[in-house]
Amino acid sequence: MAKSVKLENVTKTFTDDQGKSTHAVDHINLHIKEGQFTTLLGPSGCGKTTTLRMIAGFEDLSEGNIFFGDENVKQIPANKRDCTMVFQSYALFPHMTVYDNICYGLRLKKLSKQEIDKRVTPIMDIMNLHVNANRMPNKLSGGQQQRVALARALVMEPGVLLFDEPLSNLDAKLRVTMRDEIRRIQKKLGITAVYVTHDQSEAMSLSDQIVVMNAGKIEQVGTPMEIYQQPTSKFVSDFIGTANFLDGKVESTTNEKLTVQTKDSKLDVYQENAIEFKEGQSVSIVVRPEAIIIDEQGTEKAKVTKSVFMGHIQEYEVDYSGVSLYAIVADPGGKQTYSAGDEVSVRFSQAVVACSACFMIERGGYRERESLCLYTNDAYFIFLSGARS
Ligand SMILES: Nc1ncnc2c1ncn2[C@@H]1O[C@H](COP(=O)(O)OP(=O)(O)OP(=O)(O)O)[C@@H](O)[C@H]1O
């Protein structure tokens, strides 16, 4: 039965031979609901794998507690915990057939042949593995081997299923197929899943909840949309998706907007708590590439420095007051395109609401937040209002 997972003040400190300590995981707290798909995402060395290994019981905790449901599993060894791990390297037994690999854990549990068949057959059905049942792992492709590894984990019916970068050895196309398959099966069986990756698109497409980690700490927890649209730190806004940064100083504020003086322009930014900013305060405006619109309605002058047709999108780099901005235009077919060297006008939203260049879009009579946010240089972060007004 699917179990929730709770991490309470979890810390892992490694000490090397010289006595130097590294906080691989630094006092993290996290709640994963039962049946939820949670991804630990972050740059190399941020502590994702160590966190996963502590959940699995492969690594002792230096501090804190881990609960599966109501049970504190801190003292429970890995082989007695109600979880299974799918590894990057598949970790199949090379001398066993596919069927025997999948049954291995159940045989260790001394289940009867009937009981084993009852569990294994539906999983092999779901994963389309019957045709390979009697083959040896080395006769299978990487994708097929990973499917066997997943089936072997699923038949154990674990309370928590753990994935350690399971798709990184597969080619790009197969990765997409396999991640869709993992998500479909996880949803169908209602399993609690914790998945480690440094691949954003994998995290975005698989997860109910993304945990962004940085230097052993949790930067933000949220749905893929929250993480992308409402990042709570510069690190998250930069790490997830692509972000352009425009630095400036707050010139004035009202209840609903702030006017920011950037190097050469004044930009109005609509924000619920605009009034909390102070005049003269240094801020950076974070603009997502899709929020930059290049057309004749734009009021800001820029020069195209790079233009690349990618089929489904056109990518641009534009020089805007000495700042290089990365912009994308979706579905460029039939739209006017620009080339390097072209002088263009840009704006930063789908519709200009009140003034020269604001960052709200207007739909159906109310304003929605555009993919843009603000944080101040002392890291106090405030994002644009998503509320209707
Ligand atoms: N057994 C160990 N002994 C000493 N330091 C370790 C050990 N395992 C991990 N670390 C250190 O702990 C930190 C976190 O490592 P971890 O493998 O958890 O990061 P990660 O986010 O999973 O990275 P990657 O994406 O590269 O796998 C790193 O600085 C790493 O060097």
The ligand as an SDF file (V2000), in Angstrom:
LIG
                    3D

 31 33  0  0  0  0  0  0  0  0999 V2000
   30.2900    8.8570    0.3570 N   0  0  0  0  0  0  0  0  0  0  0  0
   30.5860   10.1520    0.3100 C   0  0  0  0  0  0  0  0  0  0  0  0
   31.6690   10.6350    0.9540 N   0  0  0  0  0  0  0  0  0  0  0  0
   31.9800   11.9470    0.9360 C   0  0  0  0  0  0  0  0  0  0  0  0
   31.2390   12.8880    0.3040 N   0  0  0  0  0  0  0  0  0  0  0  0
   30.1490   12.4820   -0.3590 C   0  0  0  0  0  0  0  0  0  0  0  0
   29.7610   11.0990   -0.4000 C   0  0  0  0  0  0  0  0  0  0  0  0
   28.6240   10.9980   -1.1300 N   0  0  0  0  0  0  0  0  0  0  0  0
   28.3280   12.2500   -1.5330 C   0  0  0  0  0  0  0  0  0  0  0  0
   29.2290   13.1370   -1.0690 N   0  0  0  0  0  0  0  0  0  0  0  0
   29.2100   14.5840   -1.2800 C   0  0  0  0  0  0  0  0  0  0  0  0
   27.9590   15.0640   -0.8760 O   0  0  0  0  0  0  0  0  0  0  0  0
   27.4820   16.0680   -1.7560 C   0  0  0  0  0  0  0  0  0  0  0  0
   26.1350   15.6540   -2.3310 C   0  0  0  0  0  0  0  0  0  0  0  0
   26.3170   14.5200   -3.1590 O   0  0  0  0  0  0  0  0  0  0  0  0
   25.1030   13.8270   -3.9190 P   0  0  0  0  0  0  0  0  0  0  0  0
   25.6520   12.6500   -4.6550 O   0  0  0  0  0  0  0  0  0  0  0  0
   24.0060   13.5740   -2.9620 O   0  0  0  0  0  0  0  0  0  0  0  0
   24.6850   14.9610   -4.9350 O   0  0  0  0  0  0  0  0  0  0  0  0
   23.7330   14.8730   -6.1990 P   0  0  0  0  0  0  0  0  0  0  0  0
   22.8730   16.0830   -6.1410 O   0  0  0  0  0  0  0  0  0  0  0  0
   23.0270   13.5750   -6.2290 O   0  0  0  0  0  0  0  0  0  0  0  0
   24.7740   14.9780   -7.3830 O   0  0  0  0  0  0  0  0  0  0  0  0
   24.7750   14.2710   -8.8330 P   0  0  0  0  0  0  0  0  0  0  0  0
   23.6320   14.8540   -9.6050 O   0  0  0  0  0  0  0  0  0  0  0  0
   26.1020   14.6620   -9.3950 O   0  0  0  0  0  0  0  0  0  0  0  0
   24.6300   12.8040   -8.6010 O   0  0  0  0  0  0  0  0  0  0  0  0
   28.5720   16.2400   -2.7960 C   0  0  0  0  0  0  0  0  0  0  0  0
   29.3760   17.3170   -2.4240 O   0  0  0  0  0  0  0  0  0  0  0  0
   29.3300   14.9580   -2.7470 C   0  0  0  0  0  0  0  0  0  0  0  0
   30.6730   15.1400   -3.1380 O   0  0  0  0  0  0  0  0  0  0  0  0
  1  2  1  0
  2  3  1  0
  2  7  2  0
  3  4  2  0
  4  5  1  0
  5  6  2  0
  6  7  1  0
  6 10  1  0
  7  8  1  0
  8  9  2  0
  9 10  1  0
 10 11  1  0
 11 12  1  0
 11 30  1  0
 12 13  1  0
 13 14  1  0
 13 28  1  0
 14 15  1  0
 15 16  1  0
 16 17  2  0
 16 18  1  0
 16 19  1  0
 19 20  1  0
 20 21  2  0
 20 22  1  0
 20 23  1  0
 23 24  1  0
 24 25  2  0
 24 26  1  0
 24 27  1  0
 28 29  1  0
 28 30  1  0
 30 31  1  0
M  END
$$$$
